[in-house]
């Protein structure tokens, strides 16, 4: 059986591949050099990253031509060396070391001339300039998405004859024929039945509006899934699991490219407008990270260093949440708590700046016309009372139960989609779910409206001017002292709204399970908040009526007198929304900050904290993973969760490859192998790296060389260095010995050799090895015994071992 080598197995380099490295479109890919496609049909010892090039099935060298110029590989950099394969993990230590060397060189040169000093200052300022550009672009795209989605959502119900580009609200703003009671009705806004059959009354008109609503929903969904399938397959989903994996050091080329950005922006508007149970807030993080990745190519500092680029992407994620919720501080905390793997203090400051610029840009666009960044911004001023912590904690329990239920059922459905024929027909799946959603949603006004509008309605605290059924109380115009509305008996409209909201809750719970994960942009923040807001509003109205009719009970009489404004149902909706979102994502600190930035007040921090923590405790008791971690594991991405402890007493020798009775480790020697020998090893193995030893007998470790660097260097030498042939000796030493006359020239490759690979002894506890991989971001670690090389442990080996110890399927780890 073939043994494991290097950071991961890969057969993606064959003869002629070097020229293909040069054809990359740098602003399209996450890396500068294009890679291979995914293939899930391979077994674990041949990872699914291989792609044969032009029919060649092995690397056999030769035939690339030569040049009269002799090349010194110790001084002249080789194009392509030091880059990474697709679906592979970066070497954090090497990238940080490169950046330190680059910074040291710039600092030293800045003392030599004025121009070098200016270059040094511009290099230091480039990070802040990049944050400014990311904030401006992210905020602008978010404003465009908000305005377009609002207009297209209203298009399903009618059109403005005074200007088709106006949505329903804007159409009636300037109308001279609008009364306060019917402020949503104006002659300029016509439903589809009015346009088609010239009437808005009767059963036939209802059927026409029903048909047009479903037809528009299907059209929007079809366009969204078709554009994703044809132009940018990576534009589907929320994007947060993949971004979390990319920030940990994984390479997914094209995931943050320009085509993904364009298609995700367009299809996000279409998907939200179709009325599906999804939101735009999660995908906005993906959009912002695409902006960050594309803009990185304008600065060499970030374009050529993968670790530095990930610092930018962390800041871009903060900007994405900032424009999604109008919460700059919450965005920074979200990036720190939920998605970032490496988050130095400098990145914290820059994330804050990017989030600030993005929020300011969106505020300048003013997409909703009310000077707010989100549709469901509210302001509460009514105080809460200590007894209300009990229903708030109950909402936390509900949120935790809902989160655990949703994660299990959604992952089961997504796994079924991946392993059955269902996954081969994404367009049909999207159309079926859209049709079911639209048909069930139209009869109920709370499911017919957009989810953001629904949350806004549920968060709203009823005032004198509200005409919603949720505010249809008896004696609604009797005010208590101070002009505040007292608790009062519910009217017919409130009871009707409660039944409709109960049906809405059931539909949202069920349909969201099947919607999240389809091949369209789909966020989970808004559907989760909607479920919690509905449950919270139902409980809040119940508590309000209980306090009104039984204000003399012991639990009420000390703080709720008759005629007082004791209970705020909108606050319960807000706490319920936080609880359900926390149950699904397992966020805590960032969630509470986002929610209080939404409400504009600090007095509700304690209820939000109580609900968020209760939700997390309950959900963690039923399953340790949040929805994003669960999808990372489902897709087999190599993500080492820093929050989990490894508590098993295994040793490095239990995990390393090769095991007992396996063939010996394939190694290169430092001064005794020819080009042909190395090419034979490359063609016969699929390893992505090789240890270099003094000799096969001694097995004394010299360093580690990557397969990719080795192939590129040999091909480059054959092309540019005169006389290099298959019998040329390859030296990894600093000096090559004198050679006899008429001997082919040697090939010195010490510059591509990692002279300080991380090593552990065979008796090192695995808990220490796991910590080393987590905290240093390693791709592989060599195992020695008394200085002799024994084996190798890759990141994939570590993940498989952790899965095995947790009684999970180790073969689910597909990448390294």
Secondary structure, 3 states (H helix, E strand, C coil): CCCCCCCCCCCCCCCCHHHHHCCCCCCCCCCCCCCCCCCCCCCCCCCCCCCCECCECCCCCCCCCCCCCCCCCCCCCCCCCCCCCCCCECCHHHHHHHHHHHHHHHHHHCCCCHHHHHHHHHHHHHHHHHHHHHHHHHHHHHHHHHHHHHHHHHHCCEEECCCCCCCHHHHHHCCCCCCCCCCCCCCCEEEHHHHHHCCCCCHHHHHHHHHHHHHHHHHHHHHHHHHHHHHCHHHCECCHHHHHHHHCCECCCCCCCHHHHHHHHHHHHHHHHCCCCCECHHHHHHHHHHHHHHHHCCCHHHHCCHHHHHHHHHHHHHHHHHHHHCCHHHHHHHHHHHHCCCCCHHHHHHHHHHHHHHHHHHHHHCCCCCCCCCCCCCCCCCCCCHHHHHHHHHHHHHHHHHHHHHHHHHHHHHHHHHHCHHHHCHHHHHHHHHHHHHHHHHCCHHHHCCHHHHHHHHHCCCCCCCCCHHHCECCCCCECHHHCECCCCECHHHHHHHHHHHHHHHHHHHHHHHHCCCCCECECHHHHHHHHHHHHHHHHHHHHHHHHHCCCCHHHHCCCCCCCCCCCHHHHHHHHHHHHHHHHHCCCHHHHHHHHHHHCCCCCHHHHHHHHHHHHHHHHHHCCCCHHHHHHHHHCCCCCCCCCCCCCCCEHHHHCECCCCCCCCCEEECCCEEHHHHHHHHHHCCCCEEEEECCCCCCEEEEEEEHHHHHHHHHHHHHHCCCCCCCCEEECCCCCCCCCCCCCCCEECHHHCECCCCEEECCCEHHHHHHHHHHHCCCEEEEEECCEEEEEEEHHHHHHHHHHHCCCCHHHCCCC
